[in-house]
Amino acid sequence: MTTSVWPPLPAHELKAAEDESIARELSWLLDSLQETLTNLKSGLEECYALLAPIEPGSTLVLSSPRSESIKGHVTRVGSRIVKGEDSQTLHLKLKTHAPLVLSLSPTDPLVLAPLSSLRTLLNQALDCVDITRWTGDRHSAPFISSQLLLLHGIIVEALSVLKGNTMHTHHGSANSSSSTSSSTVQKSEGGLGLGANGGRDEWTLDPPSPTCFTPALPSTLGLTLTLCDSSLLLTVRVLEPTSTQPNTFTRFATLTGMSRRLEHDEMDQTFTYRGEEVRVREKVRVESSADPSLLSVGAKLGQIERVLESCRGGLAVVMGKPEED
């Protein structure tokens, strides 16, 4: 079964009719995209509100499975990890370190740089929507297409930050924020971000201040709090200076099998931590309970990304060009 125009039109008239039909369809699509952009802006504003520093925040449990290595809970308010109303502590019982109970400082909070970057990306996305709707030519298909591509890229990067691909925790005041997105992190030719043996060492670049905890974090411990799939990921490392040589008993115990090294992915690497060459004796990672607000942000951003991908695809088809990657 075929579809044709009756009565038949000459070739030049048929081409003109097709062009006119495509122009009307493109005009309709560009007008409908304005409503879509309005809805997307509402979704982005909801995401931004979910990341706002509003008390009481989200209290999350940190508990290592099948062991007592790490037990405790923390409270996230906006991009800060703060001491909640209750006495919130981390109990550490590591194999190569004395037991330690850490409390968060009420005046010196931890700042999650990834969440600061995520808020910056959401601001960029909102600005992009406003420019698309009010500043540029809303009836220009190439302009709208380029803006949708830009907006889609921002949302994809925001989702990447939320999943925890490029994140570390830094210390800052309660009012501090980071405007550096993951795409602006530059690595030097000397291999910034790599350990002496080629291992990743983002955790050494901006460690939290020891005064963020009570008692102060000892130099033999490295603590990193990052994001991982809408949860917090706590990594605790027991550090040892490379200048420290094992004593006779330790060497004998290792040779005879009385003592075994704790195996982990950084056991054979050296790092520069606070100006000193160290190796990691023990490494323990624990993921917190899911953060309801971050889960909601992830779901909303995922839906926004799918809508943008669909809009870009539809516009590319009507414009008669392949969708850009």
Rosetta silent file (secondary structure, phi, psi, omega in degrees, C-alpha in Angstrom):
SEQUENCE: MTTSVWPPLPAHELKAAEDESIARELSWLLDSLQETLTNLKSGLEECYALLAPIEPGSTLVLSSPRSESIKGHVTRVGSRIVKGEDSQTLHLKLKTHAPLVLSLSPTDPLVLAPLSSLRTLLNQALDCVDITRWTGDRHSAPFISSQLLLLHGIIVEALSVLKGNTMHTHHGSANSSSSTSSSTVQKSEGGLGLGANGGRDEWTLDPPSPTCFTPALPSTLGLTLTLCDSSLLLTVRVLEPTSTQPNTFTRFATLTGMSRRLEHDEMDQTFTYRGEEVRVREKVRVESSADPSLLSVGAKLGQIERVLESCRGGLAVVMGKPEED
SCORE:     score description
SCORE:     0.000 S_00000001
   1 L     0.000  132.261 -178.709    0.000    0.000    0.000 S_00000001
   2 L  -122.501  158.274  176.776    1.409    3.398   -0.963 S_00000001
   3 L  -114.044  128.705 -179.449    0.519    6.974   -0.184 S_00000001
   4 L  -143.086  165.153 -179.866    0.502    9.518   -2.979 S_00000001
   5 L   -91.228  130.549  178.123   -0.912   12.949   -3.774 S_00000001
   6 L  -127.899  131.518   -1.580   -3.993   13.064   -5.975 S_00000001
   7 L   -70.912  154.505 -178.105   -4.235   14.606   -8.369 S_00000001
   8 L   -57.110  141.569  178.939   -0.513   14.133   -9.111 S_00000001
   9 L  -104.672  149.769  172.775    1.604   17.277   -8.851 S_00000001
  10 L   -60.134  156.974 -174.939    4.511   18.217  -11.047 S_00000001
  11 H   -56.732  -43.728 -176.876    7.906   17.486   -9.514 S_00000001
  12 H   -69.273  -34.429  177.365    8.715   21.137   -8.744 S_00000001
  13 H   -72.159  -36.828  178.114    5.309   21.714   -7.122 S_00000001
  14 H   -63.386  -42.617  178.612    5.633   18.495   -5.111 S_00000001
  15 H   -63.724  -40.512  178.640    9.038   19.599   -3.815 S_00000001
  16 H   -65.099  -39.436  178.400    7.637   22.997   -2.883 S_00000001
  17 H   -65.646  -40.100  177.891    4.717   21.348   -1.071 S_00000001
  18 H   -63.315  -44.169  179.763    7.115   19.065    0.831 S_00000001
  19 H   -62.855  -39.565  179.064    9.278   22.019    1.851 S_00000001
  20 H   -65.542  -40.273  178.963    6.209   23.921    3.011 S_00000001
  21 H   -64.789  -42.948  178.722    5.017   20.936    5.044 S_00000001
  22 H   -63.982  -39.962  179.146    8.445   20.503    6.663 S_00000001
  23 H   -62.510  -41.615  178.277    8.571   24.221    7.465 S_00000001
  24 H   -65.959  -41.135  179.404    5.164   24.043    9.177 S_00000001
  25 H   -64.758  -40.963  179.307    6.209   20.942   11.115 S_00000001
  26 H   -65.057  -40.747  178.491    9.474   22.591   12.178 S_00000001
  27 H   -62.963  -43.387  178.096    7.623   25.725   13.289 S_00000001
  28 H   -62.749  -42.036 -178.110    5.181   23.624   15.324 S_00000001
  29 H   -65.549  -42.120  179.378    8.041   21.643   16.886 S_00000001
  30 H   -63.911  -38.006  177.099    9.979   24.772   17.853 S_00000001
  31 H   -66.722  -41.945 -179.579    6.860   26.231   19.488 S_00000001
  32 H   -67.646  -29.350  178.663    6.173   23.008   21.395 S_00000001
  33 H   -66.275  -25.697  177.219    9.786   22.911   22.608 S_00000001
  34 H   -63.692  -41.365  176.547    9.164   26.183   24.451 S_00000001
  35 H   -66.588  -39.486  177.648    6.602   24.424   26.633 S_00000001
  36 H   -61.344  -42.599  179.159    9.009   21.514   27.088 S_00000001
  37 H   -63.522  -35.689  176.587   11.744   23.911   28.204 S_00000001
  38 H   -62.211  -43.583  178.319    9.352   25.437   30.736 S_00000001
  39 H   -66.436  -38.732  178.493    8.709   21.998   32.215 S_00000001
  40 H   -63.945  -38.594  178.453   12.425   21.202   32.226 S_00000001
  41 H   -63.109  -40.116  177.523   13.127   24.413   34.121 S_00000001
  42 H   -61.336  -42.128  177.932   10.588   23.419   36.761 S_00000001
  43 H   -64.128  -40.702  178.435   12.317   20.058   37.134 S_00000001
  44 H   -65.763  -38.527  178.040   15.738   21.688   37.438 S_00000001
  45 H   -65.542  -36.256  176.264   14.444   24.087   40.085 S_00000001
  46 H   -64.689  -41.063  177.587   13.094   21.128   42.063 S_00000001
  47 H   -62.309  -43.215 -179.429   16.522   19.466   41.868 S_00000001
  48 H   -62.977  -40.022  179.809   18.192   22.665   43.049 S_00000001
  49 H   -65.682  -35.046  179.822   15.779   22.937   45.972 S_00000001
  50 H   -66.968  -22.759  179.483   16.531   19.355   47.027 S_00000001
  51 L   -96.087    2.321 -177.573   20.220   20.279   47.350 S_00000001
  52 L   -68.221  147.441  179.944   19.567   23.432   49.373 S_00000001
  53 L   -77.702   74.900 -177.467   21.167   23.639   52.859 S_00000001
  54 L  -110.310  128.278  176.448   17.923   23.252   54.783 S_00000001
  55 L   -68.849  150.655    5.459   17.830   21.797   58.291 S_00000001
  56 L   -88.706    0.535  179.645   17.569   19.114   59.548 S_00000001
  57 L    80.434 -164.347 -178.906   19.171   17.554   56.465 S_00000001
  58 E  -115.012  121.466  176.236   19.621   13.842   55.810 S_00000001
  59 E   -94.323  123.538 -172.715   21.041   11.564   58.501 S_00000001
  60 E  -120.922  139.835 -179.640   22.780    8.575   56.926 S_00000001
  61 E   -87.865  135.850  174.133   24.050    5.368   58.485 S_00000001
  62 E  -118.703  113.901 -176.780   27.626    4.238   57.838 S_00000001
  63 E  -148.310  120.331  179.174   28.202    0.607   58.726 S_00000001
  64 L   -72.041  132.227 -178.234   30.716   -1.843   57.282 S_00000001
  65 L   -71.951  140.120  174.285   29.041   -5.169   56.409 S_00000001
  66 L    59.512   23.021  175.958   30.083   -8.291   58.303 S_00000001
  67 L  -161.143  167.308  177.736   32.642   -6.420   60.420 S_00000001
  68 L  -104.831   21.287 -175.320   33.013   -3.755   63.079 S_00000001
  69 L   -60.308  -46.117 -178.589   35.609   -1.768   61.107 S_00000001
  70 E  -136.053  124.595  175.179   33.392    1.301   60.648 S_00000001
  71 E  -138.974  138.501  177.400   30.183    2.107   62.489 S_00000001
  72 E   158.611 -169.230  177.101   28.430    5.435   62.812 S_00000001
  73 E  -155.082  154.251 -178.580   26.233    7.986   61.117 S_00000001
  74 E  -134.564  163.591  178.628   26.561   11.473   59.644 S_00000001
  75 E  -120.176  128.006  176.734   24.215   14.298   58.682 S_00000001
  76 E  -104.576  125.492  174.449   24.302   16.020   55.299 S_00000001
  77 E  -123.560  107.552 -174.245   22.908   19.540   55.040 S_00000001
  78 L    64.447 -125.982  178.607   23.283   20.864   51.525 S_00000001
  79 L   -98.373   10.963 -177.610   26.882   20.271   50.488 S_00000001
  80 E  -109.564  147.564  169.528   28.133   20.095   54.094 S_00000001
  81 E  -104.159  114.370 -170.799   28.601   17.193   56.472 S_00000001
  82 E  -120.382  168.209  173.636   27.715   18.608   59.879 S_00000001
  83 L   -85.153  119.032 -176.535   27.316   17.486   63.445 S_00000001
  84 L   -74.930 -172.104 -179.307   23.610   16.860   63.969 S_00000001
  85 L   -64.562  -39.095  178.017   21.499   17.458   67.032 S_00000001
  86 L   -83.632  165.877  177.266   22.454   14.092   68.470 S_00000001
  87 L   -74.969  103.337 -175.892   26.018   13.100   69.239 S_00000001
  88 L  -101.551  126.030 -174.081   27.092   11.695   65.892 S_00000001
  89 E  -136.666  163.307  171.628   30.299    9.712   65.829 S_00000001
  90 E  -117.367  123.854  177.845   32.322    7.302   63.741 S_00000001
  91 E  -100.665  118.359 -178.635   33.667    4.231   65.505 S_00000001
  92 E  -110.979  123.528  174.244   36.779    2.849   63.813 S_00000001
  93 L  -128.511   82.565 -176.147   38.130   -0.598   64.692 S_00000001
  94 L   -94.342  158.806 -175.099   40.798   -1.256   62.094 S_00000001
  95 L   -75.105  -27.091 -175.415   43.211   -4.176   62.036 S_00000001
  96 L  -116.287   18.713 -179.167   46.375   -2.084   61.815 S_00000001
  97 L  -145.905  148.343  178.318   45.367    0.930   63.899 S_00000001
  98 L   -63.329  146.747  178.409   44.273    1.522   67.460 S_00000001
  99 L   -56.161  145.339 -175.098   40.490    1.867   67.946 S_00000001
 100 E  -147.093  139.312  175.379   39.291    5.421   67.509 S_00000001
 101 E  -116.736  118.047 -177.326   36.037    7.300   68.016 S_00000001
 102 E  -110.500  135.732  172.843   35.685   10.435   65.877 S_00000001
 103 E  -116.010  145.376  177.142   33.086   13.167   66.262 S_00000001
 104 E   -75.079  141.480  178.634   32.424   15.874   63.701 S_00000001
 105 L   -72.232  133.717  179.185   33.332   19.402   64.730 S_00000001
 106 L   -72.365  -17.314 -176.784   30.253   21.633   65.186 S_00000001
 107 L  -111.615   -5.842 -174.214   32.171   24.680   63.877 S_00000001
 108 L  -134.590   74.059 -172.108   34.368   23.153   61.168 S_00000001
 109 L   -75.360  160.777  169.499   32.196   21.050   58.822 S_00000001
 110 E   -80.730  144.543  177.647   33.272   18.892   55.934 S_00000001
 111 E  -117.124  124.778  176.486   32.282   20.189   52.515 S_00000001
 112 E   -83.648  101.725 -179.392   31.401   17.777   49.725 S_00000001
 113 H   -57.299  -37.033  179.262   32.937   19.448   46.683 S_00000001
 114 H   -59.644  -37.712  179.962   30.922   17.266   44.267 S_00000001
 115 H   -71.321  -33.487  173.375   27.628   18.610   45.618 S_00000001
 116 H   -63.822  -41.942  177.710   28.912   22.169   45.273 S_00000001
 117 H   -64.769  -37.397  179.739   29.858   21.340   41.690 S_00000001
 118 H   -64.314  -41.423  177.558   26.438   19.777   41.133 S_00000001
 119 H   -64.118  -37.446  177.162   24.680   22.955   42.279 S_00000001
 120 H   -63.469  -41.985  178.686   26.906   24.951   39.919 S_00000001
 121 H   -64.503  -38.498  177.666   25.945   22.677   37.027 S_00000001
 122 H   -65.391  -37.733  175.073   22.252   23.085   37.852 S_00000001
 123 H   -61.741  -42.500  178.189   22.722   26.865   37.810 S_00000001
 124 H   -62.628  -40.169  179.429   24.357   26.570   34.400 S_00000001
 125 H   -64.572  -42.487  178.355   21.463   24.439   33.163 S_00000001
 126 H   -63.971  -40.737  176.537   18.895   26.973   34.394 S_00000001
 127 H   -62.867  -39.516  179.632   20.817   29.795   32.705 S_00000001
 128 H   -63.099  -40.921  178.284   20.935   27.760   29.499 S_00000001
 129 H   -64.081  -44.253 -179.675   17.147   27.285   29.567 S_00000001
 130 H   -63.249  -41.478  178.430   16.560   31.010   30.135 S_00000001
 131 H   -63.415  -41.172 -179.381   18.898   31.955   27.284 S_00000001
 132 H   -63.891  -38.356 -175.664   17.166   29.479   24.996 S_00000001
 133 H   -82.767  -35.554 -167.530   13.708   30.819   25.832 S_00000001
 134 H  -118.860  -28.398 -172.720   14.296   34.559   26.094 S_00000001
 135 H   -92.699  -48.242 -176.628   17.644   35.696   24.682 S_00000001
 136 L   -84.535 -174.904  178.875   18.154   33.852   21.409 S_00000001
 137 L   -83.595  105.325 -176.686   15.929   33.371   18.379 S_00000001
 138 L   -68.265  -14.108  178.668   13.328   30.849   19.505 S_00000001
 139 L  -101.220    8.311  177.487   12.331   30.249   15.864 S_00000001
 140 L   -96.130  109.972 -178.618   15.879   29.412   14.728 S_00000001
 141 H   -61.034  -44.430  178.287   16.223   25.646   14.488 S_00000001
 142 H   -59.865  -39.370  179.208   20.082   25.683   14.462 S_00000001
 143 H   -65.332  -48.471 -179.954   20.131   27.870   17.596 S_00000001
 144 H   -61.829  -40.418  179.389   17.626   25.700   19.467 S_00000001
 145 H   -61.693  -43.973 -179.859   19.493   22.563   18.386 S_00000001
 146 H   -67.256  -36.349  178.568   22.818   23.899   19.675 S_00000001
 147 H   -68.789  -38.879  176.582   21.235   24.973   22.975 S_00000001
 148 H   -64.148  -38.215  177.228   19.643   21.552   23.469 S_00000001
 149 H   -63.022  -44.424  178.873   23.039   19.964   22.832 S_00000001
 150 H   -63.173  -45.732 -179.212   24.653   22.242   25.428 S_00000001
 151 H   -63.864  -41.119  178.568   21.902   21.605   27.977 S_00000001
 152 H   -61.564  -41.093  178.878   22.090   17.855   27.405 S_00000001
 153 H   -63.397  -39.089  178.565   25.847   17.929   28.013 S_00000001
 154 H   -64.662  -42.965 -178.992   25.397   19.792   31.302 S_00000001
 155 H   -66.590  -40.093  177.807   22.797   17.290   32.520 S_00000001
 156 H   -61.584  -41.423  178.347   24.983   14.322   31.556 S_00000001
 157 H   -66.090  -38.714  177.960   27.867   15.834   33.528 S_00000001
 158 H   -62.951  -41.400  176.953   25.587   16.437   36.514 S_00000001
 159 H   -63.832  -37.665  178.254   24.510   12.792   36.453 S_00000001
 160 H   -63.959  -41.378  177.330   28.161   11.757   36.284 S_00000001
 161 H   -62.663  -42.386 -178.365   28.943   13.848   39.362 S_00000001
 162 H   -65.870  -32.764  178.400   26.007   12.320   41.217 S_00000001
 163 H   -75.559  -18.295  174.657   27.197    8.812   40.386 S_00000001
 164 L    96.356   29.538 -178.833   30.585    9.607   41.872 S_00000001
 165 L   -77.004  -34.702 -174.491   32.975    9.471   38.912 S_00000001
 166 L  -138.865   82.070 -174.658   35.019   12.555   39.788 S_00000001
 167 L  -145.682  148.491  167.743   34.732   13.530   43.391 S_00000001
 168 L  -150.908  164.173 -177.851   36.592   14.270   46.546 S_00000001
 169 E  -101.398  139.514  174.185   35.821   15.887   49.880 S_00000001
 170 E  -131.178  162.538 -178.933   37.453   19.065   51.066 S_00000001
 171 E   -90.275  142.625  177.509   37.413   21.074   54.238 S_00000001
 172 L  -165.535  172.673  178.784   35.814   24.487   54.315 S_00000001
 173 L   -74.601  170.994 -176.984   33.784   26.885   56.349 S_00000001
 174 L   -64.309  -22.667 -177.847   30.060   26.546   56.717 S_00000001
 175 L  -104.721    4.829 -176.810   29.518   29.172   54.038 S_00000001
 176 L   -80.471  157.347  177.121   32.158   28.023   51.583 S_00000001
 177 L  -150.775  159.533  178.941   31.345   26.510   48.221 S_00000001
 178 L  -116.056  130.020  179.462   33.183   25.145   45.223 S_00000001
 179 L  -106.178   14.174 -178.256   32.340   26.284   41.700 S_00000001
 180 L   -92.969  118.308  177.414   34.742   23.943   39.982 S_00000001
 181 L   -85.536  165.214 -176.685   33.016   21.275   37.925 S_00000001
 182 H   -62.706  -25.016 -177.894   34.603   17.978   37.104 S_00000001
 183 H   -75.680  -12.457 -177.424   35.240   19.087   33.540 S_00000001
 184 H  -100.274    2.621  178.832   37.577   21.876   34.693 S_00000001
 185 L   -76.961  115.365 -177.445   39.949   19.689   36.668 S_00000001
 186 L  -103.045  143.598  178.583   43.237   19.846   34.802 S_00000001
 187 L  -111.477  137.039 -178.338   46.065   17.395   35.212 S_00000001
 188 L   -77.099  168.107 -178.722   49.677   18.399   34.819 S_00000001
 189 L   -66.953  -20.611  179.608   52.140   16.677   32.515 S_00000001
 190 L   -76.719   -1.694  176.209   53.754   15.123   35.554 S_00000001
 191 L    93.747   40.265  176.908   50.691   12.959   36.077 S_00000001
 192 L   -57.048  133.479 -176.249   48.638   14.825   38.657 S_00000001
 193 L    96.234    1.041  178.340   46.097   12.418   40.064 S_00000001
 194 E  -121.663  140.722  175.995   48.451    9.445   39.791 S_00000001
 195 L   -75.152  178.791 -177.016   50.488    7.832   42.539 S_00000001
 196 L   -61.497  -25.891  179.456   54.184    7.065   42.249 S_00000001
 197 L  -107.582   19.346  176.387   53.316    3.716   40.700 S_00000001
 198 L    91.328    8.023 -178.886   50.514    4.989   38.480 S_00000001
 199 L   -85.011  156.586  179.173   47.652    4.604   40.970 S_00000001
 200 E   -70.482  136.116 -179.191   44.826    7.105   41.324 S_00000001
 201 L  -139.684   39.574  175.995   45.415    9.518   44.194 S_00000001
 202 H   -57.918  -28.477 -177.437   42.686   12.156   44.075 S_00000001
 203 H   -66.120  -17.899  179.846   42.228   11.508   47.790 S_00000001
 204 H   -89.523  -13.680 -170.576   45.639   13.096   48.477 S_00000001
 205 L   -74.451  -37.261 -176.217   44.974   16.350   46.603 S_00000001
 206 L  -145.405   66.643 -176.200   42.593   18.056   49.050 S_00000001
 207 L   -69.748  154.608  178.399   42.310   16.047   52.269 S_00000001
 208 L   -67.140  151.087  178.310   39.973   17.220   55.037 S_00000001
 209 L   -67.623  139.398  177.014   41.465   19.266   57.831 S_00000001
 210 H   -58.062  -26.169 -177.970   42.284   17.250   60.971 S_00000001
 211 H   -76.711   -2.571  174.718   40.326   19.850   62.960 S_00000001
 212 H   -70.602  -11.184 -176.044   37.095   18.752   61.277 S_00000001
 213 E  -125.288  156.717  173.289   37.051   15.943   63.846 S_00000001
 214 E  -127.571  118.264   -4.794   37.251   15.612   67.598 S_00000001
 215 L   -66.506  168.358 -178.553   39.809   14.382   68.492 S_00000001
 216 L   -59.285  142.671 -178.716   41.855   15.702   65.573 S_00000001
 217 L   -63.009  123.976 -179.390   42.413   13.165   62.805 S_00000001
 218 L   -68.132  157.563 -178.623   45.846   11.554   63.341 S_00000001
 219 L   -67.785  -15.593 -179.657   48.448   11.733   60.587 S_00000001
 220 L   -85.187    0.175  179.852   48.328    7.940   60.295 S_00000001
 221 E  -123.060  136.119  171.568   44.757    8.037   59.002 S_00000001
 222 E  -115.928  125.674 -176.421   43.426    9.300   55.689 S_00000001
 223 E  -122.759  129.354 -179.741   39.667    9.820   55.488 S_00000001
 224 E  -130.548  131.638  177.737   37.747   10.570   52.301 S_00000001
 225 E  -121.427  118.804 -176.379   34.004   11.113   51.948 S_00000001
 226 E  -132.060 -174.903  175.806   32.610   11.144   48.410 S_00000001
 227 E  -100.954  148.819  175.814   29.435   10.387   46.456 S_00000001
 228 E  -154.562  104.764  177.206   28.545    7.023   45.000 S_00000001
 229 L    50.754   53.804  175.746   25.190    6.400   43.305 S_00000001
 230 L    66.911   20.047  172.964   23.246    8.868   45.482 S_00000001
 231 E  -128.908  171.368  173.796   24.928    7.643   48.663 S_00000001
 232 E   -95.319  140.045  178.875   28.003    8.696   50.609 S_00000001
 233 E  -117.681  113.771  178.849   31.130    6.587   50.271 S_00000001
 234 E   -98.796  127.251  176.811   33.553    6.703   53.195 S_00000001
 235 E  -120.806  123.291  178.503   37.094    5.470   52.594 S_00000001
 236 E  -114.389  128.371  179.109   39.486    5.116   55.526 S_00000001
 237 E  -120.356  133.731  170.570   43.171    4.453   54.899 S_00000001
 238 E   -91.482  120.784 -172.551   45.814    3.554   57.460 S_00000001
 239 E  -106.181  150.722  178.596   48.978    5.311   56.310 S_00000001
 240 E  -141.962  128.205  178.334   52.622    4.567   56.957 S_00000001
 241 E   -59.733  141.774  179.057   55.612    6.702   55.893 S_00000001
 242 L   -67.106  -19.295  178.465   57.782    5.000   53.294 S_00000001
 243 L   -74.593  -15.984  179.703   60.787    5.897   55.441 S_00000001
 244 L   -75.915  123.261  179.165   59.527    3.551   58.156 S_00000001
 245 L  -100.726  139.398  178.727   61.310    0.221   57.959 S_00000001
 246 L   -64.918  142.636  179.331   59.744   -2.933   59.411 S_00000001
 247 L   -76.991  176.831 -175.210   61.415   -4.217   62.555 S_00000001
 248 H   -62.248  -41.778 -178.279   62.985   -7.647   62.888 S_00000001
 249 H   -65.141  -41.093  179.844   59.904   -9.245   64.416 S_00000001
 250 H   -62.818  -43.575  178.993   57.633   -7.898   61.674 S_00000001
 251 H   -64.331  -40.204  179.920   59.926   -9.211   58.948 S_00000001
 252 H   -65.532  -42.286 -179.419   60.166  -12.587   60.677 S_00000001
 253 H   -64.563  -36.550  179.162   56.385  -12.822   61.101 S_00000001
 254 H   -69.553  -42.549 -178.807   55.855  -12.010   57.429 S_00000001
 255 H   -66.398  -37.067 -176.995   58.433  -14.525   56.227 S_00000001
 256 H   -87.603   -5.184  179.742   57.062  -17.340   58.397 S_00000001
 257 L    86.197    3.737  177.907   53.429  -16.641   57.596 S_00000001
 258 L   -68.042  -28.108  179.679   52.553  -15.592   61.143 S_00000001
 259 L  -132.650  138.272  179.965   51.482  -12.218   59.776 S_00000001
 260 L  -121.040  144.877  175.086   50.012  -11.403   56.389 S_00000001
 261 L   -69.421  142.729  175.847   49.735   -8.109   54.566 S_00000001
 262 L   -78.020  119.575 -175.655   46.210   -6.833   54.142 S_00000001
 263 L   -83.265  134.029  174.024   45.515   -6.997   50.428 S_00000001
 264 L  -158.572  175.664 -171.580   43.865   -4.065   48.674 S_00000001
 265 L   -74.803   -6.710  179.968   44.179   -2.198   45.392 S_00000001
 266 L  -118.590   15.630 -172.351   46.736    0.311   46.735 S_00000001
 267 L   -66.823  -28.005 -177.177   48.975   -2.011   48.707 S_00000001
 268 L  -106.509   18.482 -177.519   51.970   -1.723   46.340 S_00000001
 269 L  -115.105  155.876  174.590   51.708    2.007   45.620 S_00000001
 270 E  -118.725  147.878 -176.527   53.210    5.083   47.236 S_00000001
 271 E  -135.494  157.879  172.887   51.527    8.469   47.529 S_00000001
 272 E  -100.783  110.408 -175.760   52.388   11.998   48.590 S_00000001
 273 E  -123.332  116.976 -177.137   50.036   12.879   51.442 S_00000001
 274 L    53.686   42.218  175.572   50.385   16.211   53.228 S_00000001
 275 L    80.303    8.196 -177.583   53.904   16.582   51.841 S_00000001
 276 E  -128.264  139.441  176.761   55.108   13.138   52.944 S_00000001
 277 E   -75.415  123.688 -177.477   55.644    9.944   50.967 S_00000001
 278 E  -134.168  162.841  169.182   53.354    7.262   52.405 S_00000001
 279 E  -123.976  158.866 -175.573   52.019    3.821   51.631 S_00000001
 280 E   -98.175  112.375  179.758   48.595    2.453   52.496 S_00000001
 281 E   -77.925  -38.952 -176.588   48.711   -0.363   55.044 S_00000001
 282 E  -145.604  143.418 -179.261   44.961   -0.881   55.242 S_00000001
 283 E  -137.953  124.912 -179.572   42.011    0.394   53.258 S_00000001
 284 E  -128.453  131.864  178.694   38.355    0.106   54.258 S_00000001
 285 E  -123.539  140.109  177.618   35.408    1.447   52.258 S_00000001
 286 E  -143.134  136.937  179.894   31.801    1.628   53.351 S_00000001
 287 E  -100.443  136.091 -178.128   28.760    3.002   51.564 S_00000001
 288 L   -75.172  172.728  169.223   26.097    4.825   53.528 S_00000001
 289 L   -63.692  156.849 -176.284   22.391    4.255   53.382 S_00000001
 290 L   -64.318  138.090  177.143   20.769    5.896   50.373 S_00000001
 291 L   -85.760  115.875 -176.501   20.196    9.636   50.636 S_00000001
 292 H   -57.241  -40.631 -178.713   16.497   10.273   49.814 S_00000001
 293 H   -66.661  -42.837  179.763   17.153   13.752   48.430 S_00000001
 294 H   -67.871  -35.239  175.358   20.017   12.596   46.210 S_00000001
 295 H   -61.342  -43.419  179.724   17.925    9.669   44.978 S_00000001
 296 H   -65.237  -41.679  177.873   15.173   12.096   43.995 S_00000001
 297 H   -61.471  -43.328  179.563   17.663   14.406   42.265 S_00000001
 298 H   -62.076  -42.026  179.644   19.098   11.463   40.341 S_00000001
 299 H   -65.524  -42.669 -179.438   15.660   10.307   39.196 S_00000001
 300 H   -66.732  -43.731  179.607   14.630   13.798   38.089 S_00000001
 301 H   -65.851  -35.728  177.081   17.894   14.458   36.246 S_00000001
 302 H   -62.747  -42.012  177.774   17.652   11.069   34.557 S_00000001
 303 H   -67.137  -40.468  177.514   14.184   11.900   33.263 S_00000001
 304 H   -61.258  -41.791  179.431   15.339   15.353   32.124 S_00000001
 305 H   -62.598  -40.526  179.485   18.228   13.754   30.239 S_00000001
 306 H   -67.346  -40.133  177.980   15.873   11.345   28.469 S_00000001
 307 H   -63.027  -43.587  179.474   13.490   14.165   27.495 S_00000001
 308 H   -63.957  -40.610  178.388   16.370   16.215   26.101 S_00000001
 309 H   -62.471  -40.583  178.048   17.675   13.257   24.135 S_00000001
 310 H   -66.160  -42.252  179.230   14.217   12.728   22.642 S_00000001
 311 H   -63.552  -42.556  179.563   13.861   16.428   21.782 S_00000001
 312 H   -63.480  -41.767  179.728   17.256   16.517   20.114 S_00000001
 313 H   -64.589  -44.713  179.575   16.449   13.412   18.098 S_00000001
 314 H   -64.177  -41.355  179.865   13.078   14.724   16.932 S_00000001
 315 H   -66.736  -38.334  179.248   14.491   18.109   15.979 S_00000001
 316 H   -63.936  -38.273  179.541   17.364   16.514   14.076 S_00000001
 317 H   -64.646  -46.345 -178.592   14.921   14.390   12.049 S_00000001
 318 H   -66.766  -34.586  178.607   12.769   17.374   11.076 S_00000001
 319 H   -75.333  -12.221  177.727   15.867   19.410   10.223 S_00000001
 320 L    77.043   30.955  177.313   17.022   16.560    8.013 S_00000001
 321 L  -136.421  153.436  179.809   20.375   15.963    9.665 S_00000001
 322 L   -67.083  148.749  179.198   21.732   13.155   11.852 S_00000001
 323 L   -67.579  135.842  178.902   21.624   13.697   15.609 S_00000001
 324 L   -73.229  147.153  177.890   24.949   14.890   17.000 S_00000001
 325 L   -76.867    0.000    0.000   26.719   12.650   19.490 S_00000001
